[in-house]
Amino acid sequence: MTPKLPLRIRMYVCEHCGLVLDRDENAALNLAALVKRHVAGSGPETENGRGADRKTPSCGAGGIEASTPH
């Protein structure tokens, strides 16, 4: 386990294996993986954000349209 580093230290160097990690790059990779797991994995992608896969039929909403009497 790595010790908690102060924010002024931007790079982490492992004393055992010599691995060098940029703190900001590592954070970006972690966020990208989180988004991929939770957003992309939440369901199939759709053309609009509401999940509809087709347009409303040309007959209107249920075949009955609200109108103002003339």
mmCIF file of the N, C-alpha and C atoms, coordinates in Angstrom:
data_MODEL
# 
_entry.id   MODEL 
# 
loop_
_atom_site.group_PDB 
_atom_site.id 
_atom_site.type_symbol 
_atom_site.label_atom_id 
_atom_site.label_alt_id 
_atom_site.label_comp_id 
_atom_site.label_asym_id 
_atom_site.label_entity_id 
_atom_site.label_seq_id 
_atom_site.pdbx_PDB_ins_code 
_atom_site.Cartn_x 
_atom_site.Cartn_y 
_atom_site.Cartn_z 
_atom_site.occupancy 
_atom_site.B_iso_or_equiv 
_atom_site.pdbx_formal_charge 
_atom_site.auth_seq_id 
_atom_site.auth_comp_id 
_atom_site.auth_asym_id 
_atom_site.auth_atom_id 
_atom_site.pdbx_PDB_model_num 
ATOM 1   N N  . MET A 1 1  ? 0.848   -1.186 0.000   1.00 0.00 ? 1  MET A N  1 
ATOM 2   C CA . MET A 1 1  ? 0.000   0.000  0.000   1.00 0.00 ? 1  MET A CA 1 
ATOM 3   C C  . MET A 1 1  ? 0.888   1.242  0.000   1.00 0.00 ? 1  MET A C  1 
ATOM 4   N N  . THR A 1 2  ? 0.495   2.214  -0.798  1.00 0.00 ? 2  THR A N  1 
ATOM 5   C CA . THR A 1 2  ? 1.288   3.435  -0.885  1.00 0.00 ? 2  THR A CA 1 
ATOM 6   C C  . THR A 1 2  ? 0.885   4.404  0.217   1.00 0.00 ? 2  THR A C  1 
ATOM 7   N N  . PRO A 1 3  ? 1.824   5.140  0.713   1.00 0.00 ? 3  PRO A N  1 
ATOM 8   C CA . PRO A 1 3  ? 1.493   6.132  1.737   1.00 0.00 ? 3  PRO A CA 1 
ATOM 9   C C  . PRO A 1 3  ? 0.732   7.308  1.112   1.00 0.00 ? 3  PRO A C  1 
ATOM 10  N N  . LYS A 1 4  ? -0.039  8.020  1.916   1.00 0.00 ? 4  LYS A N  1 
ATOM 11  C CA . LYS A 1 4  ? -0.742  9.201  1.433   1.00 0.00 ? 4  LYS A CA 1 
ATOM 12  C C  . LYS A 1 4  ? 0.298   10.290 1.188   1.00 0.00 ? 4  LYS A C  1 
ATOM 13  N N  . LEU A 1 5  ? 0.345   10.763 -0.047  1.00 0.00 ? 5  LEU A N  1 
ATOM 14  C CA . LEU A 1 5  ? 1.339   11.762 -0.434  1.00 0.00 ? 5  LEU A CA 1 
ATOM 15  C C  . LEU A 1 5  ? 0.717   13.150 -0.436  1.00 0.00 ? 5  LEU A C  1 
ATOM 16  N N  . PRO A 1 6  ? 1.496   14.165 -0.086  1.00 0.00 ? 6  PRO A N  1 
ATOM 17  C CA . PRO A 1 6  ? 0.973   15.527 -0.182  1.00 0.00 ? 6  PRO A CA 1 
ATOM 18  C C  . PRO A 1 6  ? 0.750   15.895 -1.652  1.00 0.00 ? 6  PRO A C  1 
ATOM 19  N N  . LEU A 1 7  ? -0.197  16.805 -1.923  1.00 0.00 ? 7  LEU A N  1 
ATOM 20  C CA . LEU A 1 7  ? -0.524  17.174 -3.298  1.00 0.00 ? 7  LEU A CA 1 
ATOM 21  C C  . LEU A 1 7  ? 0.638   17.791 -4.065  1.00 0.00 ? 7  LEU A C  1 
ATOM 22  N N  . ARG A 1 8  ? 1.606   18.348 -3.374  1.00 0.00 ? 8  ARG A N  1 
ATOM 23  C CA . ARG A 1 8  ? 2.740   18.972 -4.066  1.00 0.00 ? 8  ARG A CA 1 
ATOM 24  C C  . ARG A 1 8  ? 3.632   17.935 -4.748  1.00 0.00 ? 8  ARG A C  1 
ATOM 25  N N  . ILE A 1 9  ? 3.523   16.683 -4.340  1.00 0.00 ? 9  ILE A N  1 
ATOM 26  C CA . ILE A 1 9  ? 4.299   15.620 -4.987  1.00 0.00 ? 9  ILE A CA 1 
ATOM 27  C C  . ILE A 1 9  ? 3.473   15.095 -6.152  1.00 0.00 ? 9  ILE A C  1 
ATOM 28  N N  . ARG A 1 10 ? 3.942   15.357 -7.385  1.00 0.00 ? 10 ARG A N  1 
ATOM 29  C CA . ARG A 1 10 ? 3.184   15.039 -8.588  1.00 0.00 ? 10 ARG A CA 1 
ATOM 30  C C  . ARG A 1 10 ? 3.513   13.669 -9.162  1.00 0.00 ? 10 ARG A C  1 
ATOM 31  N N  . MET A 1 11 ? 4.650   13.094 -8.804  1.00 0.00 ? 11 MET A N  1 
ATOM 32  C CA . MET A 1 11 ? 5.066   11.795 -9.320  1.00 0.00 ? 11 MET A CA 1 
ATOM 33  C C  . MET A 1 11 ? 5.252   10.830 -8.157  1.00 0.00 ? 11 MET A C  1 
ATOM 34  N N  . TYR A 1 12 ? 4.910   9.561  -8.391  1.00 0.00 ? 12 TYR A N  1 
ATOM 35  C CA . TYR A 1 12 ? 5.130   8.511  -7.409  1.00 0.00 ? 12 TYR A CA 1 
ATOM 36  C C  . TYR A 1 12 ? 6.176   7.557  -7.976  1.00 0.00 ? 12 TYR A C  1 
ATOM 37  N N  . VAL A 1 13 ? 7.178   7.241  -7.199  1.00 0.00 ? 13 VAL A N  1 
ATOM 38  C CA . VAL A 1 13 ? 8.211   6.286  -7.606  1.00 0.00 ? 13 VAL A CA 1 
ATOM 39  C C  . VAL A 1 13 ? 8.230   5.154  -6.587  1.00 0.00 ? 13 VAL A C  1 
ATOM 40  N N  . CYS A 1 14 ? 8.000   3.919  -7.063  1.00 0.00 ? 14 CYS A N  1 
ATOM 41  C CA . CYS A 1 14 ? 8.015   2.750  -6.189  1.00 0.00 ? 14 CYS A CA 1 
ATOM 42  C C  . CYS A 1 14 ? 9.462   2.411  -5.840  1.00 0.00 ? 14 CYS A C  1 
ATOM 43  N N  . GLU A 1 15 ? 9.735   2.284  -4.557  1.00 0.00 ? 15 GLU A N  1 
ATOM 44  C CA . GLU A 1 15 ? 11.087  1.969  -4.109  1.00 0.00 ? 15 GLU A CA 1 
ATOM 45  C C  . GLU A 1 15 ? 11.489  0.531  -4.424  1.00 0.00 ? 15 GLU A C  1 
ATOM 46  N N  . HIS A 1 16 ? 10.502  -0.351 -4.592  1.00 0.00 ? 16 HIS A N  1 
ATOM 47  C CA . HIS A 1 16 ? 10.800  -1.767 -4.821  1.00 0.00 ? 16 HIS A CA 1 
ATOM 48  C C  . HIS A 1 16 ? 11.047  -2.091 -6.286  1.00 0.00 ? 16 HIS A C  1 
ATOM 49  N N  . CYS A 1 17 ? 10.191  -1.590 -7.190  1.00 0.00 ? 17 CYS A N  1 
ATOM 50  C CA . CYS A 1 17 ? 10.311  -1.979 -8.603  1.00 0.00 ? 17 CYS A CA 1 
ATOM 51  C C  . CYS A 1 17 ? 10.708  -0.827 -9.527  1.00 0.00 ? 17 CYS A C  1 
ATOM 52  N N  . GLY A 1 18 ? 10.674  0.410  -9.021  1.00 0.00 ? 18 GLY A N  1 
ATOM 53  C CA . GLY A 1 18 ? 11.057  1.550  -9.845  1.00 0.00 ? 18 GLY A CA 1 
ATOM 54  C C  . GLY A 1 18 ? 9.934   2.121  -10.702 1.00 0.00 ? 18 GLY A C  1 
ATOM 55  N N  . LEU A 1 19 ? 8.706   1.621  -10.534 1.00 0.00 ? 19 LEU A N  1 
ATOM 56  C CA . LEU A 1 19 ? 7.561   2.125  -11.282 1.00 0.00 ? 19 LEU A CA 1 
ATOM 57  C C  . LEU A 1 19 ? 7.376   3.611  -11.006 1.00 0.00 ? 19 LEU A C  1 
ATOM 58  N N  . VAL A 1 20 ? 7.170   4.390  -12.062 1.00 0.00 ? 20 VAL A N  1 
ATOM 59  C CA . VAL A 1 20 ? 6.954   5.831  -11.926 1.00 0.00 ? 20 VAL A CA 1 
ATOM 60  C C  . VAL A 1 20 ? 5.564   6.153  -12.459 1.00 0.00 ? 20 VAL A C  1 
ATOM 61  N N  . LEU A 1 21 ? 4.734   6.802  -11.645 1.00 0.00 ? 21 LEU A N  1 
ATOM 62  C CA . LEU A 1 21 ? 3.379   7.180  -12.039 1.00 0.00 ? 21 LEU A CA 1 
ATOM 63  C C  . LEU A 1 21 ? 3.183   8.677  -11.880 1.00 0.00 ? 21 LEU A C  1 
ATOM 64  N N  . ASP A 1 22 ? 2.618   9.293  -12.925 1.00 0.00 ? 22 ASP A N  1 
ATOM 65  C CA . ASP A 1 22 ? 2.221   10.695 -12.844 1.00 0.00 ? 22 ASP A CA 1 
ATOM 66  C C  . ASP A 1 22 ? 0.866   10.738 -12.158 1.00 0.00 ? 22 ASP A C  1 
ATOM 67  N N  . ARG A 1 23 ? 0.744   11.526 -11.123 1.00 0.00 ? 23 ARG A N  1 
ATOM 68  C CA . ARG A 1 23 ? -0.472  11.567 -10.308 1.00 0.00 ? 23 ARG A CA 1 
ATOM 69  C C  . ARG A 1 23 ? -1.695  11.991 -11.122 1.00 0.00 ? 23 ARG A C  1 
ATOM 70  N N  . ASP A 1 24 ? -1.564  13.010 -11.954 1.00 0.00 ? 24 ASP A N  1 
ATOM 71  C CA . ASP A 1 24 ? -2.696  13.501 -12.736 1.00 0.00 ? 24 ASP A CA 1 
ATOM 72  C C  . ASP A 1 24 ? -3.106  12.500 -13.815 1.00 0.00 ? 24 ASP A C  1 
ATOM 73  N N  . GLU A 1 25 ? -2.130  11.898 -14.474 1.00 0.00 ? 25 GLU A N  1 
ATOM 74  C CA . GLU A 1 25 ? -2.434  10.904 -15.505 1.00 0.00 ? 25 GLU A CA 1 
ATOM 75  C C  . GLU A 1 25 ? -3.129  9.684  -14.887 1.00 0.00 ? 25 GLU A C  1 
ATOM 76  N N  . ASN A 1 26 ? -2.660  9.256  -13.745 1.00 0.00 ? 26 ASN A N  1 
ATOM 77  C CA . ASN A 1 26 ? -3.274  8.126  -13.062 1.00 0.00 ? 26 ASN A CA 1 
ATOM 78  C C  . ASN A 1 26 ? -4.716  8.445  -12.669 1.00 0.00 ? 26 ASN A C  1 
ATOM 79  N N  . ALA A 1 27 ? -4.959  9.655  -12.186 1.00 0.00 ? 27 ALA A N  1 
ATOM 80  C CA . ALA A 1 27 ? -6.317  10.058 -11.817 1.00 0.00 ? 27 ALA A CA 1 
ATOM 81  C C  . ALA A 1 27 ? -7.226  10.065 -13.041 1.00 0.00 ? 27 ALA A C  1 
ATOM 82  N N  . ALA A 1 28 ? -6.718  10.554 -14.171 1.00 0.00 ? 28 ALA A N  1 
ATOM 83  C CA . ALA A 1 28 ? -7.504  10.579 -15.400 1.00 0.00 ? 28 ALA A CA 1 
ATOM 84  C C  . ALA A 1 28 ? -7.851  9.161  -15.853 1.00 0.00 ? 28 ALA A C  1 
ATOM 85  N N  . LEU A 1 29 ? -6.913  8.243  -15.763 1.00 0.00 ? 29 LEU A N  1 
ATOM 86  C CA . LEU A 1 29 ? -7.170  6.855  -16.137 1.00 0.00 ? 29 LEU A CA 1 
ATOM 87  C C  . LEU A 1 29 ? -8.216  6.223  -15.219 1.00 0.00 ? 29 LEU A C  1 
ATOM 88  N N  . ASN A 1 30 ? -8.131  6.515  -13.928 1.00 0.00 ? 30 ASN A N  1 
ATOM 89  C CA . ASN A 1 30 ? -9.109  5.993  -12.975 1.00 0.00 ? 30 ASN A CA 1 
ATOM 90  C C  . ASN A 1 30 ? -10.508 6.523  -13.264 1.00 0.00 ? 30 ASN A C  1 
ATOM 91  N N  . LEU A 1 31 ? -10.626 7.817  -13.586 1.00 0.00 ? 31 LEU A N  1 
ATOM 92  C CA . LEU A 1 31 ? -11.931 8.406  -13.900 1.00 0.00 ? 31 LEU A CA 1 
ATOM 93  C C  . LEU A 1 31 ? -12.504 7.821  -15.191 1.00 0.00 ? 31 LEU A C  1 
ATOM 94  N N  . ALA A 1 32 ? -11.659 7.640  -16.195 1.00 0.00 ? 32 ALA A N  1 
ATOM 95  C CA . ALA A 1 32 ? -12.118 7.060  -17.460 1.00 0.00 ? 32 ALA A CA 1 
ATOM 96  C C  . ALA A 1 32 ? -12.644 5.642  -17.247 1.00 0.00 ? 32 ALA A C  1 
ATOM 97  N N  . ALA A 1 33 ? -11.959 4.866  -16.427 1.00 0.00 ? 33 ALA A N  1 
ATOM 98  C CA . ALA A 1 33 ? -12.408 3.507  -16.138 1.00 0.00 ? 33 ALA A CA 1 
ATOM 99  C C  . ALA A 1 33 ? -13.727 3.521  -15.375 1.00 0.00 ? 33 ALA A C  1 
ATOM 100 N N  . LEU A 1 34 ? -13.892 4.463  -14.460 1.00 0.00 ? 34 LEU A N  1 
ATOM 101 C CA . LEU A 1 34 ? -15.132 4.587  -13.696 1.00 0.00 ? 34 LEU A CA 1 
ATOM 102 C C  . LEU A 1 34 ? -16.298 4.927  -14.615 1.00 0.00 ? 34 LEU A C  1 
ATOM 103 N N  . VAL A 1 35 ? -16.090 5.866  -15.522 1.00 0.00 ? 35 VAL A N  1 
ATOM 104 C CA . VAL A 1 35 ? -17.139 6.251  -16.464 1.00 0.00 ? 35 VAL A CA 1 
ATOM 105 C C  . VAL A 1 35 ? -17.505 5.067  -17.348 1.00 0.00 ? 35 VAL A C  1 
ATOM 106 N N  . LYS A 1 36 ? -16.518 4.356  -17.819 1.00 0.00 ? 36 LYS A N  1 
ATOM 107 C CA . LYS A 1 36 ? -16.766 3.220  -18.697 1.00 0.00 ? 36 LYS A CA 1 
ATOM 108 C C  . LYS A 1 36 ? -17.601 2.152  -17.981 1.00 0.00 ? 36 LYS A C  1 
ATOM 109 N N  . ARG A 1 37 ? -17.304 1.905  -16.715 1.00 0.00 ? 37 ARG A N  1 
ATOM 110 C CA . ARG A 1 37 ? -18.055 0.890  -15.956 1.00 0.00 ? 37 ARG A CA 1 
ATOM 111 C C  . ARG A 1 37 ? -19.481 1.321  -15.663 1.00 0.00 ? 37 ARG A C  1 
ATOM 112 N N  . HIS A 1 38 ? -19.671 2.591  -15.277 1.00 0.00 ? 38 HIS A N  1 
ATOM 113 C CA . HIS A 1 38 ? -20.978 3.024  -14.794 1.00 0.00 ? 38 HIS A CA 1 
ATOM 114 C C  . HIS A 1 38 ? -21.868 3.657  -15.851 1.00 0.00 ? 38 HIS A C  1 
ATOM 115 N N  . VAL A 1 39 ? -21.310 4.358  -16.806 1.00 0.00 ? 39 VAL A N  1 
ATOM 116 C CA . VAL A 1 39 ? -22.134 5.025  -17.813 1.00 0.00 ? 39 VAL A CA 1 
ATOM 117 C C  . VAL A 1 39 ? -22.339 4.119  -19.009 1.00 0.00 ? 39 VAL A C  1 
ATOM 118 N N  . ALA A 1 40 ? -21.276 3.671  -19.620 1.00 0.00 ? 40 ALA A N  1 
ATOM 119 C CA . ALA A 1 40 ? -21.399 2.842  -20.814 1.00 0.00 ? 40 ALA A CA 1 
ATOM 120 C C  . ALA A 1 40 ? -22.011 1.494  -20.478 1.00 0.00 ? 40 ALA A C  1 
ATOM 121 N N  . GLY A 1 41 ? -21.821 1.005  -19.278 1.00 0.00 ? 41 GLY A N  1 
ATOM 122 C CA . GLY A 1 41 ? -22.359 -0.290 -18.901 1.00 0.00 ? 41 GLY A CA 1 
ATOM 123 C C  . GLY A 1 41 ? -23.778 -0.245 -18.372 1.00 0.00 ? 41 GLY A C  1 
ATOM 124 N N  . SER A 1 42 ? -24.409 0.933  -18.380 1.00 0.00 ? 42 SER A N  1 
ATOM 125 C CA . SER A 1 42 ? -25.733 1.049  -17.780 1.00 0.00 ? 42 SER A CA 1 
ATOM 126 C C  . SER A 1 42 ? -26.852 0.559  -18.684 1.00 0.00 ? 42 SER A C  1 
ATOM 127 N N  . GLY A 1 43 ? -26.600 0.409  -19.957 1.00 0.00 ? 43 GLY A N  1 
ATOM 128 C CA . GLY A 1 43 ? -27.629 -0.070 -20.874 1.00 0.00 ? 43 GLY A CA 1 
ATOM 129 C C  . GLY A 1 43 ? -27.217 0.184  -22.299 1.00 0.00 ? 43 GLY A C  1 
ATOM 130 N N  . PRO A 1 44 ? -28.031 -0.266 -23.239 1.00 0.00 ? 44 PRO A N  1 
ATOM 131 C CA . PRO A 1 44 ? -27.672 -0.066 -24.643 1.00 0.00 ? 44 PRO A CA 1 
ATOM 132 C C  . PRO A 1 44 ? -27.707 1.416  -25.010 1.00 0.00 ? 44 PRO A C  1 
ATOM 133 N N  . GLU A 1 45 ? -26.825 1.789  -25.897 1.00 0.00 ? 45 GLU A N  1 
ATOM 134 C CA . GLU A 1 45 ? -26.807 3.182  -26.343 1.00 0.00 ? 45 GLU A CA 1 
ATOM 135 C C  . GLU A 1 45 ? -27.998 3.425  -27.256 1.00 0.00 ? 45 GLU A C  1 
ATOM 136 N N  . THR A 1 46 ? -28.557 4.621  -27.172 1.00 0.00 ? 46 THR A N  1 
ATOM 137 C CA . THR A 1 46 ? -29.703 4.970  -28.000 1.00 0.00 ? 46 THR A CA 1 
ATOM 138 C C  . THR A 1 46 ? -29.404 6.240  -28.761 1.00 0.00 ? 46 THR A C  1 
ATOM 139 N N  . GLU A 1 47 ? -30.237 6.541  -29.732 1.00 0.00 ? 47 GLU A N  1 
ATOM 140 C CA . GLU A 1 47 ? -30.018 7.739  -30.527 1.00 0.00 ? 47 GLU A CA 1 
ATOM 141 C C  . GLU A 1 47 ? -30.387 8.993  -29.758 1.00 0.00 ? 47 GLU A C  1 
ATOM 142 N N  . ASN A 1 48 ? -31.314 8.899  -28.819 1.00 0.00 ? 48 ASN A N  1 
ATOM 143 C CA . ASN A 1 48 ? -31.591 10.048 -27.972 1.00 0.00 ? 48 ASN A CA 1 
ATOM 144 C C  . ASN A 1 48 ? -31.426 9.625  -26.517 1.00 0.00 ? 48 ASN A C  1 
ATOM 145 N N  . GLY A 1 49 ? -31.317 10.578 -25.639 1.00 0.00 ? 49 GLY A N  1 
ATOM 146 C CA . GLY A 1 49 ? -31.018 10.300 -24.249 1.00 0.00 ? 49 GLY A CA 1 
ATOM 147 C C  . GLY A 1 49 ? -32.152 9.664  -23.465 1.00 0.00 ? 49 GLY A C  1 
ATOM 148 N N  . ARG A 1 50 ? -33.339 9.581  -24.049 1.00 0.00 ? 50 ARG A N  1 
ATOM 149 C CA . ARG A 1 50 ? -34.478 9.030  -23.322 1.00 0.00 ? 50 ARG A CA 1 
ATOM 150 C C  . ARG A 1 50 ? -34.681 7.550  -23.580 1.00 0.00 ? 50 ARG A C  1 
ATOM 151 N N  . GLY A 1 51 ? -33.899 6.963  -24.450 1.00 0.00 ? 51 GLY A N  1 
ATOM 152 C CA . GLY A 1 51 ? -34.008 5.547  -24.699 1.00 0.00 ? 51 GLY A CA 1 
ATOM 153 C C  . GLY A 1 51 ? -34.926 5.169  -25.843 1.00 0.00 ? 51 GLY A C  1 
ATOM 154 N N  . ALA A 1 52 ? -35.553 6.136  -26.511 1.00 0.00 ? 52 ALA A N  1 
ATOM 155 C CA . ALA A 1 52 ? -36.430 5.812  -27.638 1.00 0.00 ? 52 ALA A CA 1 
ATOM 156 C C  . ALA A 1 52 ? -35.587 5.361  -28.814 1.00 0.00 ? 52 ALA A C  1 
ATOM 157 N N  . ASP A 1 53 ? -36.041 4.317  -29.475 1.00 0.00 ? 53 ASP A N  1 
ATOM 158 C CA . ASP A 1 53 ? -35.285 3.829  -30.618 1.00 0.00 ? 53 ASP A CA 1 
ATOM 159 C C  . ASP A 1 53 ? -35.971 4.128  -31.940 1.00 0.00 ? 53 ASP A C  1 
ATOM 160 N N  . ARG A 1 54 ? -37.116 4.799  -31.891 1.00 0.00 ? 54 ARG A N  1 
ATOM 161 C CA . ARG A 1 54 ? -37.787 5.176  -33.130 1.00 0.00 ? 54 ARG A CA 1 
ATOM 162 C C  . ARG A 1 54 ? -38.592 6.443  -32.905 1.00 0.00 ? 54 ARG A C  1 
ATOM 163 N N  . LYS A 1 55 ? -38.987 7.044  -33.991 1.00 0.00 ? 55 LYS A N  1 
ATOM 164 C CA . LYS A 1 55 ? -39.743 8.287  -33.916 1.00 0.00 ? 55 LYS A CA 1 
ATOM 165 C C  . LYS A 1 55 ? -41.218 7.994  -33.643 1.00 0.00 ? 55 LYS A C  1 
ATOM 166 N N  . THR A 1 56 ? -41.938 9.008  -33.175 1.00 0.00 ? 56 THR A N  1 
ATOM 167 C CA . THR A 1 56 ? -43.379 8.893  -32.974 1.00 0.00 ? 56 THR A CA 1 
ATOM 168 C C  . THR A 1 56 ? -44.033 8.650  -34.330 1.00 0.00 ? 56 THR A C  1 
ATOM 169 N N  . PRO A 1 57 ? -44.976 7.725  -34.405 1.00 0.00 ? 57 PRO A N  1 
ATOM 170 C CA . PRO A 1 57 ? -45.617 7.459  -35.696 1.00 0.00 ? 57 PRO A CA 1 
ATOM 171 C C  . PRO A 1 57 ? -46.270 8.699  -36.284 1.00 0.00 ? 57 PRO A C  1 
ATOM 172 N N  . SER A 1 58 ? -46.422 8.724  -37.597 1.00 0.00 ? 58 SER A N  1 
ATOM 173 C CA . SER A 1 58 ? -46.952 9.902  -38.278 1.00 0.00 ? 58 SER A CA 1 
ATOM 174 C C  . SER A 1 58 ? -48.390 10.219 -37.901 1.00 0.00 ? 58 SER A C  1 
ATOM 175 N N  . CYS A 1 59 ? -49.130 9.259  -37.308 1.00 0.00 ? 59 CYS A N  1 
ATOM 176 C CA . CYS A 1 59 ? -50.514 9.521  -36.912 1.00 0.00 ? 59 CYS A CA 1 
ATOM 177 C C  . CYS A 1 59 ? -50.593 10.373 -35.645 1.00 0.00 ? 59 CYS A C  1 
ATOM 178 N N  . GLY A 1 60 ? -49.457 10.695 -35.050 1.00 0.00 ? 60 GLY A N  1 
ATOM 179 C CA . GLY A 1 60 ? -49.454 11.530 -33.856 1.00 0.00 ? 60 GLY A CA 1 
ATOM 180 C C  . GLY A 1 60 ? -49.380 10.711 -32.597 1.00 0.00 ? 60 GLY A C  1 
ATOM 181 N N  . ALA A 1 61 ? -49.610 11.343 -31.492 1.00 0.00 ? 61 ALA A N  1 
ATOM 182 C CA . ALA A 1 61 ? -49.495 10.691 -30.192 1.00 0.00 ? 61 ALA A CA 1 
ATOM 183 C C  . ALA A 1 61 ? -50.738 9.870  -29.917 1.00 0.00 ? 61 ALA A C  1 
ATOM 184 N N  . GLY A 1 62 ? -50.710 8.590  -30.170 1.00 0.00 ? 62 GLY A N  1 
ATOM 185 C CA . GLY A 1 62 ? -51.842 7.714  -29.905 1.00 0.00 ? 62 GLY A CA 1 
ATOM 186 C C  . GLY A 1 62 ? -52.999 7.919  -30.865 1.00 0.00 ? 62 GLY A C  1 
ATOM 187 N N  . GLY A 1 63 ? -52.811 8.647  -31.947 1.00 0.00 ? 63 GLY A N  1 
ATOM 188 C CA . GLY A 1 63 ? -53.864 8.875  -32.919 1.00 0.00 ? 63 GLY A CA 1 
ATOM 189 C C  . GLY A 1 63 ? -54.802 9.989  -32.543 1.00 0.00 ? 63 GLY A C  1 
ATOM 190 N N  . ILE A 1 64 ? -54.671 10.573 -31.358 1.00 0.00 ? 64 ILE A N  1 
ATOM 191 C CA . ILE A 1 64 ? -55.540 11.669 -30.927 1.00 0.00 ? 64 ILE A CA 1 
ATOM 192 C C  . ILE A 1 64 ? -54.667 12.872 -30.628 1.00 0.00 ? 64 ILE A C  1 
ATOM 193 N N  . GLU A 1 65 ? -54.953 13.954 -31.312 1.00 0.00 ? 65 GLU A N  1 
ATOM 194 C CA . GLU A 1 65 ? -54.155 15.152 -31.099 1.00 0.00 ? 65 GLU A CA 1 
ATOM 195 C C  . GLU A 1 65 ? -55.011 16.225 -30.441 1.00 0.00 ? 65 GLU A C  1 
ATOM 196 N N  . ALA A 1 66 ? -54.428 16.910 -29.500 1.00 0.00 ? 66 ALA A N  1 
ATOM 197 C CA . ALA A 1 66 ? -55.129 18.006 -28.857 1.00 0.00 ? 66 ALA A CA 1 
ATOM 198 C C  . ALA A 1 66 ? -55.150 19.192 -29.798 1.00 0.00 ? 66 ALA A C  1 
ATOM 199 N N  . SER A 1 67 ? -56.270 19.859 -29.871 1.00 0.00 ? 67 SER A N  1 
ATOM 200 C CA . SER A 1 67 ? -56.348 21.039 -30.728 1.00 0.00 ? 67 SER A CA 1 
ATOM 201 C C  . SER A 1 67 ? -57.256 22.069 -30.089 1.00 0.00 ? 67 SER A C  1 
ATOM 202 N N  . THR A 1 68 ? -57.168 23.257 -30.571 1.00 0.00 ? 68 THR A N  1 
ATOM 203 C CA . THR A 1 68 ? -58.008 24.337 -30.099 1.00 0.00 ? 68 THR A CA 1 
ATOM 204 C C  . THR A 1 68 ? -59.205 24.424 -31.041 1.00 0.00 ? 68 THR A C  1 
ATOM 205 N N  . PRO A 1 69 ? -60.437 24.410 -30.514 1.00 0.00 ? 69 PRO A N  1 
ATOM 206 C CA . PRO A 1 69 ? -61.600 24.514 -31.414 1.00 0.00 ? 69 PRO A CA 1 
ATOM 207 C C  . PRO A 1 69 ? -61.556 25.823 -32.162 1.00 0.00 ? 69 PRO A C  1 
ATOM 208 N N  . HIS A 1 70 ? -61.946 25.769 -33.416 1.00 0.00 ? 70 HIS A N  1 
ATOM 209 C CA . HIS A 1 70 ? -61.958 26.994 -34.256 1.00 0.00 ? 70 HIS A CA 1 
ATOM 210 C C  . HIS A 1 70 ? -63.356 27.475 -34.462 1.00 0.00 ? 70 HIS A C  1 
# 
